Amino acid sequence: KVDSALVNFEFLPPNELHAKFLGVKPQNLRRVLNVSFNQRRKTIRNSLKKLALELCDGDKEEAAALLSSSPIFVPSEEERRLPVDWYKKRAEEISPLQFVELTRLFFGPHDYDESS
């Protein structure tokens, strides 16, 4: 028997998203979410390989390091922390706030301005 679910993401305006998600650029979050959920039953590592290669300018070693890197430590915010083995998880096993941290891991924090 296979269980399934439908997930709906409603994106906030950029200024609200910035305040709520500590500087993650909305376009980057959307990109990580789309790539992560694009193919069923793939681990996060396999889903994000192409994106990692792109961000690392095709350097396979650097992309591999990114895909197995340790999560950014977030003190006192347990629900936002990525599990140490985040790359072995499937997209449906990661919480929305953990996707924010995954985006920060890939793209870094973003200084917000109205034009972004």
DSSP file (Angstrom, degrees, kcal/mol; ACC not computed):
  #  RESIDUE AA STRUCTURE BP1 BP2  ACC     N-H-->O    O-->H-N    N-H-->O    O-->H-N    TCO  KAPPA ALPHA  PHI   PSI    X-CA   Y-CA   Z-CA
    1    1 A K              0   0    0      0, 0.0     2,-0.5     0, 0.0     0, 0.0   0.000 360.0 360.0 360.0 136.5    0.0    0.0    0.0
    2    2 A V        -     0   0    0      2,-0.0     2,-0.4     0, 0.0     0, 0.0  -0.945 360.0-155.1-115.1 127.0    1.3    3.4   -0.9
    3    3 A D        -     0   0    0     -2,-0.5     2,-0.3     2,-0.0     0, 0.0  -0.782  17.2-178.1 -95.3 143.4    0.4    6.6    1.0
    4    4 A S        -     0   0    0     -2,-0.4     2,-0.3     2,-0.0    -2,-0.0  -0.928   9.0-165.3-137.2 164.9    0.6    9.9   -0.8
    5    5 A A        -     0   0    0     -2,-0.3     2,-0.5     2,-0.0    -2,-0.0  -0.986  18.7-129.9-147.6 154.3    0.0   13.5    0.1
    6    6 A L        -     0   0    0     -2,-0.3     2,-0.5     2,-0.0    -2,-0.0  -0.931  22.7-160.1-106.9 129.3   -0.5   16.8   -1.7
    7    7 A V        -     0   0    0     -2,-0.5     2,-0.5     2,-0.0    -2,-0.0  -0.934   3.8-166.7-113.5 130.9    1.7   19.7   -0.5
    8    8 A N        -     0   0    0     -2,-0.5     2,-0.5     2,-0.0    -2,-0.0  -0.973   2.4-163.0-119.0 124.4    0.8   23.3   -1.3
    9    9 A F        -     0   0    0     -2,-0.5     2,-0.6     2,-0.0    -2,-0.0  -0.917   0.6-164.4-106.2 127.8    3.3   26.1   -0.7
   10   10 A E        -     0   0    0     -2,-0.5     2,-0.3     0, 0.0    -2,-0.0  -0.954  16.5-143.0-111.1 116.5    2.0   29.6   -0.5
   11   11 A F        -     0   0    0     -2,-0.6    -2,-0.0     1,-0.1     6,-0.0  -0.612  10.3-138.7 -84.7 135.7    4.9   32.1   -1.0
   12   12 A L        -     0   0    0     -2,-0.3    -1,-0.1     1,-0.1     5,-0.0  -0.423  36.3 -82.5 -82.7 160.8    4.8   35.3    1.1
   13   13 A P    >>  -     0   0    0      0, 0.0     4,-2.5     0, 0.0     3,-0.6  -0.338  51.0-105.2 -58.2 150.3    5.8   38.7   -0.3
   14   14 A P  H 3> S+     0   0    0      0, 0.0     4,-2.6     0, 0.0     5,-0.2   0.831 118.1  52.1 -52.4 -40.6    9.6   39.1   -0.3
   15   15 A N  H 3> S+     0   0    0      2,-0.2     4,-1.7     1,-0.2     5,-0.1   0.894 113.4  44.0 -67.9 -36.7    9.7   41.5    2.7
   16   16 A E  H <> S+     0   0    0     -3,-0.6     4,-2.4     2,-0.2     5,-0.2   0.888 113.5  51.6 -70.7 -38.8    7.6   39.1    4.9
   17   17 A L  H  X S+     0   0    0     -4,-2.5     4,-3.0     2,-0.2     7,-0.3   0.915 108.5  51.5 -63.4 -42.9    9.6   36.1    3.7
   18   18 A H  H  <>S+     0   0    0     -4,-2.6     5,-1.4    -5,-0.2     4,-0.5   0.929 112.0  46.1 -59.4 -46.4   12.8   37.9    4.6
   19   19 A A  H  <5S+     0   0    0     -4,-1.7     3,-0.5     1,-0.2    -1,-0.2   0.905 118.8  41.3 -64.1 -41.5   11.6   38.7    8.1
   20   20 A K  H  <5S+     0   0    0     -4,-2.4    -2,-0.2     1,-0.2    -1,-0.2   0.852 122.7  37.2 -76.4 -35.2   10.2   35.2    8.7
   21   21 A F  T ><5S-     0   0    0     -4,-3.0     3,-0.9    -5,-0.2    -1,-0.2   0.046 106.2-113.6-114.4  26.0   13.1   33.2    7.1
   22   22 A L  T 3 5S-     0   0    0     -4,-0.5    88,-0.2    -3,-0.5    -3,-0.2   0.855  78.7 -37.9  51.4  51.7   16.1   35.3    8.1
   23   23 A G  T 3 <S+     0   0    0     -5,-1.4    87,-1.4     1,-0.3     2,-0.4   0.581  84.9 150.9  86.9  10.0   17.4   36.6    4.8
   24   24 A V    <   -     0   0    0     -3,-0.9    -1,-0.3    -7,-0.3    -3,-0.1  -0.643  50.6-120.1 -76.6 129.9   16.8   33.7    2.5
   25   25 A K    >>  -     0   0    0     -2,-0.4     4,-2.1     1,-0.1     3,-0.7  -0.549  16.3-134.9 -70.2 126.8   16.2   35.0   -1.0
   26   26 A P  H 3> S+     0   0    0      0, 0.0     4,-2.6     0, 0.0     5,-0.2   0.847 103.3  54.5 -54.3 -38.8   12.7   33.9   -2.1
   27   27 A Q  H 3> S+     0   0    0     89,-0.3     4,-1.9     1,-0.2     5,-0.1   0.880 109.0  48.5 -64.0 -36.8   13.9   32.8   -5.6
   28   28 A N  H <> S+     0   0    0     -3,-0.7     4,-2.4     2,-0.2    -1,-0.2   0.906 111.2  49.1 -70.3 -41.5   16.5   30.6   -4.1
   29   29 A L  H  X S+     0   0    0     -4,-2.1     4,-2.6     1,-0.2     5,-0.2   0.935 111.9  49.1 -61.7 -46.1   14.1   28.9   -1.7
   30   30 A R  H  X S+     0   0    0     -4,-2.6     4,-2.8    -5,-0.2     5,-0.2   0.895 110.4  51.5 -60.0 -40.3   11.7   28.3   -4.5
   31   31 A R  H  X S+     0   0    0     -4,-1.9     4,-2.4    -5,-0.2     5,-0.2   0.929 110.7  46.9 -64.1 -45.9   14.4   26.8   -6.6
   32   32 A V  H  X S+     0   0    0     -4,-2.4     4,-2.4     2,-0.2    -2,-0.2   0.915 114.5  48.1 -62.4 -43.2   15.5   24.4   -3.8
   33   33 A L  H  X S+     0   0    0     -4,-2.6     4,-2.2     2,-0.2    -2,-0.2   0.936 112.1  48.2 -63.1 -47.3   11.9   23.4   -3.2
   34   34 A N  H  X S+     0   0    0     -4,-2.8     4,-0.6     1,-0.2    -2,-0.2   0.930 115.4  43.9 -60.8 -46.1   11.2   22.8   -6.9
   35   35 A V  H >X S+     0   0    0     -4,-2.4     3,-0.6    -5,-0.2     4,-0.5   0.900 113.2  52.2 -66.1 -40.4   14.3   20.8   -7.5
   36   36 A S  H 3< S+     0   0    0     -4,-2.4    55,-0.4    -5,-0.2     3,-0.2   0.873 118.4  34.8 -65.6 -38.1   13.8   18.8   -4.3
   37   37 A F  H 3< S+     0   0    0     -4,-2.2    -1,-0.2    -5,-0.2    -2,-0.2   0.389  92.3  95.7 -97.5   3.7   10.2   17.7   -5.0
   38   38 A N  H << S+     0   0    0     -4,-0.6     2,-0.5    -3,-0.6    -1,-0.2   0.891  88.4  34.7 -65.0 -41.4   10.7   17.4   -8.8
   39   39 A Q  S >< S-     0   0    0     -4,-0.5     3,-1.0    -3,-0.2    -1,-0.2  -0.961  87.3-123.8-121.0 128.1   11.3   13.7   -8.8
   40   40 A R  T 3  S+     0   0    0     -2,-0.5     3,-0.1     1,-0.2    -3,-0.0  -0.264  85.3  13.7 -67.7 151.4    9.6   11.3   -6.4
   41   41 A R  T 3  S+     0   0    0      1,-0.2     2,-0.3    -4,-0.0    -1,-0.2   0.619  90.3 128.8  63.7  18.3   11.5    8.9   -4.2
   42   42 A K    <   -     0   0    0     -3,-1.0    49,-0.7    -6,-0.2    -1,-0.2  -0.775  59.9-116.2 -99.4 148.8   14.9   10.6   -4.6
   43   43 A T  B  >  -A   90   0A   0     -2,-0.3     4,-2.5    47,-0.2    47,-0.3  -0.388  29.7-108.5 -74.3 162.3   17.1   11.6   -1.8
   44   44 A I  H  > S+     0   0    0     45,-3.3     4,-2.4    42,-0.3    43,-0.1   0.901 119.8  55.9 -57.1 -41.9   17.8   15.3   -1.3
   45   45 A R  H  > S+     0   0    0     42,-1.7     4,-0.5    44,-0.3    -1,-0.2   0.936 110.7  42.7 -58.2 -48.1   21.4   14.6   -2.4
   46   46 A N  H >4 S+     0   0    0     41,-0.3     3,-0.6     1,-0.2     4,-0.4   0.876 114.5  50.8 -68.2 -36.9   20.3   13.1   -5.7
   47   47 A S  H 3< S+     0   0    0     -4,-2.5     4,-0.3     1,-0.2     3,-0.3   0.871 115.4  41.8 -66.7 -36.2   17.7   15.7   -6.3
   48   48 A L  H 3X S+     0   0    0     -4,-2.4     4,-2.8    -5,-0.2    -1,-0.2   0.371  83.6 100.3 -96.7   4.7   20.1   18.6   -5.7
   49   49 A K  H <X S+     0   0    0     -3,-0.6     4,-2.5    -4,-0.5     5,-0.2   0.928  84.8  46.5 -56.5 -49.0   23.1   17.2   -7.6
   50   50 A K  H  > S+     0   0    0     -4,-0.4     4,-2.2    -3,-0.3    -1,-0.2   0.903 113.5  48.7 -63.1 -42.1   22.6   19.3  -10.7
   51   51 A L  H  > S+     0   0    0     -4,-0.3     4,-2.6     2,-0.2    -1,-0.2   0.912 110.8  51.2 -63.6 -42.8   22.0   22.5   -8.7
   52   52 A A  H  X S+     0   0    0     -4,-2.8     4,-1.7     1,-0.2    -2,-0.2   0.914 109.7  49.8 -62.0 -42.8   25.1   21.9   -6.6
   53   53 A L  H  <>S+     0   0    0     -4,-2.5     5,-3.4    -5,-0.2     6,-0.3   0.911 111.4  49.5 -61.1 -42.1   27.2   21.4   -9.8
   54   54 A E  H ><5S+     0   0    0     -4,-2.2     3,-1.4     1,-0.2    -2,-0.2   0.926 111.6  47.6 -62.6 -45.6   25.7   24.6  -11.2
   55   55 A L  H 3<5S+     0   0    0     -4,-2.6    -1,-0.2     1,-0.3    -2,-0.2   0.766 112.8  50.0 -67.8 -25.1   26.5   26.6   -8.0
   56   56 A C  T ><5S-     0   0    0     -4,-1.7     3,-1.9    -5,-0.2    -1,-0.3   0.152 115.9-113.6 -99.4  17.9   30.1   25.1   -8.0
   57   57 A D  T < 5S-     0   0    0     -3,-1.4    -3,-0.2     1,-0.3    -2,-0.1   0.849  74.2 -53.2  53.3  39.4   30.7   26.0  -11.6
   58   58 A G  T 3 <S+     0   0    0     -5,-3.4     2,-0.9     1,-0.2    -1,-0.3   0.437  95.0 144.6  82.0  -1.0   30.9   22.4  -12.7
   59   59 A D    <>  -     0   0    0     -3,-1.9     4,-2.4    -6,-0.3    -1,-0.2  -0.620  32.8-165.4 -75.3 106.5   33.5   21.4  -10.1
   60   60 A K  H  > S+     0   0    0     -2,-0.9     4,-2.5     1,-0.2    -1,-0.2   0.855  84.7  50.8 -65.2 -37.0   32.4   17.9   -9.1
   61   61 A E  H  > S+     0   0    0      2,-0.2     4,-2.1     1,-0.2    -1,-0.2   0.922 112.5  45.9 -67.5 -43.1   34.6   17.7   -6.0
   62   62 A E  H  > S+     0   0    0      2,-0.2     4,-2.2     1,-0.2    -2,-0.2   0.896 113.4  50.1 -65.9 -39.8   33.2   21.0   -4.7
   63   63 A A  H  X S+     0   0    0     -4,-2.4     4,-2.4     2,-0.2    -2,-0.2   0.909 109.9  50.7 -64.6 -42.3   29.7   19.9   -5.5
   64   64 A A  H  X S+     0   0    0     -4,-2.5     4,-0.7     1,-0.2    -2,-0.2   0.889 110.0  50.4 -62.2 -39.3   30.1   16.6   -3.7
   65   65 A A  H >< S+     0   0    0     -4,-2.1     3,-0.7     1,-0.2     4,-0.2   0.910 110.6  49.3 -65.3 -41.4   31.5   18.4   -0.7
   66   66 A L  H >< S+     0   0    0     -4,-2.2     3,-1.1     1,-0.2    -2,-0.2   0.908 108.0  54.6 -62.0 -41.9   28.5   20.7   -0.7
   67   67 A L  H 3< S+     0   0    0     -4,-2.4    -1,-0.2     1,-0.3    -2,-0.2   0.611 118.8  33.1 -71.7 -11.6   26.1   17.8   -1.0
   68   68 A S  T << S+     0   0    0     -3,-0.7    -1,-0.3    -4,-0.7    -2,-0.2   0.193  91.1 129.3-125.2  16.5   27.5   16.1    2.1
   69   69 A S    <   -     0   0    0     -3,-1.1    18,-0.2    -4,-0.2    -3,-0.1  -0.284  65.3 -99.1 -73.3 157.6   28.5   19.2    4.1
   70   70 A S        -     0   0    0      1,-0.1    -1,-0.1    15,-0.1    14,-0.1  -0.468  44.9-103.9 -72.5 144.9   27.4   19.7    7.7
   71   71 A P        -     0   0    0      0, 0.0     2,-0.3     0, 0.0    -1,-0.1  -0.274  38.6 -95.3 -67.2 157.0   24.4   21.9    8.3
   72   72 A I        -     0   0    0     29,-0.2    10,-0.4     1,-0.1     2,-0.3  -0.564  45.6-115.1 -69.5 131.0   24.8   25.4    9.6
   73   73 A F        -     0   0    0     -2,-0.3    -1,-0.1     8,-0.1     8,-0.0  -0.550  29.5-169.0 -73.8 129.0   24.4   25.4   13.3
   74   74 A V    >   -     0   0    0     -2,-0.3     3,-1.2     8,-0.1     7,-0.1  -0.923  17.8-140.3-118.5 102.7   21.3   27.3   14.5
   75   75 A P  T 3  S-     0   0    0      0, 0.0    -2,-0.0     0, 0.0     0, 0.0  -0.359  76.0  -1.9 -67.6 141.5   21.4   27.8   18.3
   76   76 A S  T 3  S+     0   0    0      1,-0.1     2,-0.2    -2,-0.1     0, 0.0   0.613 105.8  98.7  59.4  19.4   18.2   27.4   20.3
   77   77 A E    X>  +     0   0    0     -3,-1.2     3,-1.8     1,-0.1     4,-1.0  -0.549  40.2 167.1-131.8  70.0   16.0   26.7   17.2
   78   78 A E  G >4 S+     0   0    0      1,-0.3     3,-0.7     2,-0.2    -1,-0.1   0.833  72.8  59.3 -53.7 -41.1   15.6   23.0   17.1
   79   79 A E  G 34 S+     0   0    0      1,-0.2    -1,-0.3    18,-0.0    19,-0.2   0.692 107.5  47.8 -67.6 -17.0   12.8   22.9   14.5
   80   80 A R  G <4 S+     0   0    0     -3,-1.8    -1,-0.2    -6,-0.1    21,-0.2   0.664  86.4 107.5 -94.4 -19.1   15.0   24.8   12.0
   81   81 A R    <<  -     0   0    0     -4,-1.0    17,-0.1    -3,-0.7    -8,-0.1  -0.339  67.1-131.2 -66.7 135.9   18.1   22.6   12.3
   82   82 A L        -     0   0    0    -10,-0.4    -8,-0.1     1,-0.1    -1,-0.1  -0.629  30.1-107.3 -78.0 142.6   18.9   20.3    9.5
   83   83 A P    >   -     0   0    0      0, 0.0     3,-1.7     0, 0.0     4,-0.1  -0.383  28.1-115.0 -64.7 153.1   19.6   16.7   10.6
   84   84 A V  T 3  S+     0   0    0      1,-0.3     3,-0.3     2,-0.1    -2,-0.0   0.856 119.0  46.0 -58.1 -35.7   23.3   15.8   10.3
   85   85 A D  T >  S+     0   0    0      1,-0.2     3,-2.2     2,-0.1     4,-0.4  -0.142  73.1 138.3 -99.2  38.0   22.4   13.3    7.6
   86   86 A W  G X   +     0   0    0     -3,-1.7     3,-1.4     1,-0.3   -42,-0.3   0.816  64.5  62.5 -52.3 -36.5   20.1   15.7    5.7
   87   87 A Y  G 3  S+     0   0    0     -3,-0.3   -42,-1.7     1,-0.3   -41,-0.3   0.646  98.9  55.3 -69.9 -14.9   21.5   14.5    2.3
   88   88 A K  G <  S+     0   0    0     -3,-2.2    -1,-0.3   -44,-0.1    -2,-0.2   0.540  93.3  92.7 -91.2  -8.9   20.2   11.0    2.9
   89   89 A K  S <  S-     0   0    0     -3,-1.4   -45,-3.3    -4,-0.4   -44,-0.3  -0.371  75.5-121.2 -82.4 160.9   16.6   12.2    3.6
   90   90 A R  B >   -A   43   0A   0    -47,-0.3     3,-2.1   -46,-0.1     4,-0.3  -0.671  32.4-105.8 -95.0 159.7   13.8   12.5    1.0
   91   91 A A  G >  S+     0   0    0    -49,-0.7     3,-1.6   -55,-0.4   -54,-0.1   0.856 119.1  57.6 -55.6 -38.7   12.2   15.9    0.5
   92   92 A E  G 3  S+     0   0    0      1,-0.3    -1,-0.3   -55,-0.0   -55,-0.0   0.611  99.6  60.5 -70.6 -10.1    9.0   14.9    2.3
   93   93 A E  G <  S+     0   0    0     -3,-2.1     2,-0.4     2,-0.1    -1,-0.3   0.468  90.4  82.8 -93.4  -2.8   11.1   14.1    5.4
   94   94 A I  S <  S-     0   0    0     -3,-1.6   -12,-0.1    -4,-0.3     5,-0.0  -0.865  78.0-129.3-105.3 134.0   12.4   17.7    5.7
   95   95 A S     >  -     0   0    0     -2,-0.4     4,-1.8   -16,-0.1     3,-0.2  -0.336  26.2-107.5 -76.4 161.4   10.3   20.4    7.4
   96   96 A P  H  > S+     0   0    0      0, 0.0     4,-1.2     0, 0.0     3,-0.1   0.902 121.7  49.0 -55.7 -42.5    9.6   23.8    5.7
   97   97 A L  H  > S+     0   0    0      1,-0.2     4,-1.6     2,-0.2     5,-0.1   0.829 107.2  55.5 -69.0 -29.6   11.9   25.6    8.1
   98   98 A Q  H  > S+     0   0    0      1,-0.2     4,-2.3     2,-0.2    -1,-0.2   0.829 101.9  57.5 -70.1 -30.5   14.6   23.0    7.4
   99   99 A F  H  X S+     0   0    0     -4,-1.8     4,-2.3     2,-0.2    -1,-0.2   0.851 102.4  55.4 -65.3 -32.8   14.3   23.8    3.7
  100  100 A V  H  X S+     0   0    0     -4,-1.2     4,-2.2     2,-0.2    -2,-0.2   0.937 109.4  46.0 -62.5 -45.4   15.1   27.4    4.6
  101  101 A E  H  X S+     0   0    0     -4,-1.6     4,-2.2   -21,-0.2    -2,-0.2   0.877 110.2  53.7 -65.4 -37.2   18.3   26.2    6.3
  102  102 A L  H  X S+     0   0    0     -4,-2.3     4,-1.9     2,-0.2    -1,-0.2   0.899 108.6  49.9 -62.6 -40.1   19.1   24.0    3.3
  103  103 A T  H  X S+     0   0    0     -4,-2.3     4,-3.2     1,-0.2     5,-0.5   0.902 109.9  50.3 -64.3 -41.2   18.7   27.0    1.1
  104  104 A R  H  X S+     0   0    0     -4,-2.2     4,-1.9     1,-0.2    -2,-0.2   0.870 108.4  53.6 -64.2 -36.0   21.1   29.0    3.4
  105  105 A L  H  < S+     0   0    0     -4,-2.2    -2,-0.2     2,-0.2    -1,-0.2   0.899 117.7  36.1 -64.1 -41.0   23.6   26.1    3.1
  106  106 A F  H  < S+     0   0    0     -4,-1.9    -2,-0.2    -5,-0.1    -1,-0.2   0.901 135.7  18.4 -79.6 -43.1   23.5   26.2   -0.7
  107  107 A F  H  < S-     0   0    0     -4,-3.2    -3,-0.2    -5,-0.2    -2,-0.2   0.586  97.1-132.5-108.9 -13.6   23.2   29.9   -1.3
  108  108 A G     <  -     0   0    0     -4,-1.9    -1,-0.1    -5,-0.5    -3,-0.1  -0.053  47.0 -44.5  79.0 169.6   24.3   31.6    1.9
  109  109 A P        -     0   0    0      0, 0.0     2,-0.5     0, 0.0   -85,-0.2  -0.333  58.6-138.3 -69.8 157.4   22.3   34.4    3.7
  110  110 A H        -     0   0    0    -87,-1.4     2,-0.6   -88,-0.2    -2,-0.1  -0.971   7.3-132.3-122.8 128.1   21.0   37.2    1.6
  111  111 A D        -     0   0    0     -2,-0.5     2,-0.2     1,-0.0   -88,-0.0  -0.710  37.4-131.3 -76.5 120.0   21.1   40.9    2.5
  112  112 A Y        +     0   0    0     -2,-0.6     2,-0.3   -97,-0.0    -1,-0.0  -0.498  35.1 162.9 -81.3 138.3   17.6   42.0    1.7
  113  113 A D    >   -     0   0    0     -2,-0.2     3,-1.8     1,-0.0     0, 0.0  -0.958  49.6-105.2-142.6 162.9   16.6   45.0   -0.3
  114  114 A E  T 3  S+     0   0    0     -2,-0.3   -99,-0.1     1,-0.3    -2,-0.0   0.728 113.9  60.3 -60.3 -26.0   13.3   46.0   -2.0
  115  115 A S  T 3         0   0    0      1,-0.2    -1,-0.3    -3,-0.0    -3,-0.0   0.580 360.0 360.0 -81.9  -8.2   14.6   45.2   -5.5
  116  116 A S    <         0   0    0     -3,-1.8   -89,-0.3   -90,-0.0    -1,-0.2   0.497 360.0 360.0 -83.7 360.0   15.3   41.5   -4.8
